[in-house]
Amino acid sequence: MDAIDYAKSHKPAGSPVQEVNDPFLEDSGIRLLMKRDDLIHQHISGNKWRKLRHNIAEAVQQNHHTILTFGGAYSNHIAATAFACKKAGLESIGIIRGEDDLTNPTLNFARENGMQLDFVSREKYRKMTSAETRCFASQSTIDQETQDIASLPERFGRVFLIPEGGANGSGVRGCAEILPEIEENFDVVCCAAGTGTTLAGLSLTLKENQQLLGFPALKGGGFLKEDVERLMVESGLRQPPTVNHQLITDYHFGGYAKLKSELLEFINDFTDRTGIPLDPIYTGKMMFGIYDLIQKSFFAEGTTILAIHTGGLQGWQGMKHRRLFQLTFSC
Ligand SMILES: *Cc1c(COP(=O)(O)O)cnc(C)c1O
């Protein structure tokens, strides 16, 4: 099915597009718009809502009572899944990388919203999540590595599995609903990337004369290229004739848990000037990258950029908890 037809037939809830009125951009010849998916829901934030929506609907349709998913101890996806499941009347189980920490605000939020947490070592987590990806991708037979996954139903009963970060075909289909909602014209779409699921959904719905830039939040984000391609196929939606996205891998700032003062300063200044909050892991880095590229004349004059605000503001709590800096930003 054509991705745009699919999206239009699915009546997504929608989020506003906002002009970013920033004095900094006045003489740049660039127009900056922002798709405010962060405003969709306070707890099922931004692209997590997009990615969970069809997964949860499918679970309900298939008469599942429990959703099981994976995430790090500060994961936006874990927080969002816990809340979304509670709202949908489903039980939820989170397989968490690392050890329990009763002072961790994300884990506590998940628990308060009914999520049962199961902690596994980093190594076991890595095995489980990579096996789970392969199971989804190729329906491969169960080998040594996939056994931890295969044993999940034994331990937890019948569960509906959602991969780490909501990275599956249903997640992509939810993200394919973002661009068709927009009436404004734009030339370049920018989006932060973790698993690349959002990027895959955007890529499927981009018009021929538009460009898509993905900003990986992790170091060495080039590996996402293959993941995005796989996810696009998994969605079952029609592929664009050419690869129309590009990864900009220079703005990871060291990875998830790092917050460099240069980035923090940029985020605070941006919010002061525009009134728009950003998160420290994804959208902050993407916006830093966009502004840096504007300064370096990467975009032609007259370009209209659409930045996707994928949400993630709960990530500030994790940053605060890690005590990497004194919180000077409130949200
Ligand atoms: C999870 C998250 C992302 C990453 O999305 P992917 O679809 O996994 O690439 C981007 N931005 C925010 C704010 C997020 O919370």
The ligand as a Tripos MOL2 file, in Angstrom:
@<TRIPOS>MOLECULE
LIG
   15    15     1     0     0
SMALL
NO_CHARGES

@<TRIPOS>ATOM
      1 C1         13.0690    7.5560   21.3110 C.3       1 LIG1
      2 C2         13.3150    8.9000   20.7740 C.ar      1 LIG1
      3 C3         13.8900    9.1050   19.5050 C.ar      1 LIG1
      4 C4         14.4060    7.9700   18.6750 C.3       1 LIG1
      5 O1         13.4320    7.5290   17.7770 O.3       1 LIG1
      6 P1         13.7300    6.2770   16.8250 P.3       1 LIG1
      7 O2         12.4410    6.0670   16.1360 O.co2     1 LIG1
      8 O3         14.0710    5.1390   17.7400 O.co2     1 LIG1
      9 O4         14.8430    6.6160   15.9420 O.co2     1 LIG1
     10 C5         14.0160   10.3910   19.0370 C.ar      1 LIG1
     11 N1         13.6180   11.4420   19.7950 N.ar      1 LIG1
     12 C6         13.0970   11.2780   21.0170 C.ar      1 LIG1
     13 C7         12.7310   12.4740   21.7860 C.3       1 LIG1
     14 C8         12.9230   10.0170   21.5500 C.ar      1 LIG1
     15 O5         12.4220    9.8730   22.7890 O.3       1 LIG1
@<TRIPOS>BOND
     1     1     2 1
     2     2     3 ar
     3     2    14 ar
     4     3     4 1
     5     3    10 ar
     6     4     5 1
     7     5     6 1
     8     6     7 2
     9     6     8 1
    10     6     9 1
    11    10    11 ar
    12    11    12 ar
    13    12    13 1
    14    12    14 ar
    15    14    15 1
@<TRIPOS>SUBSTRUCTURE
     1 LIG1         1 GROUP 0 **** ****
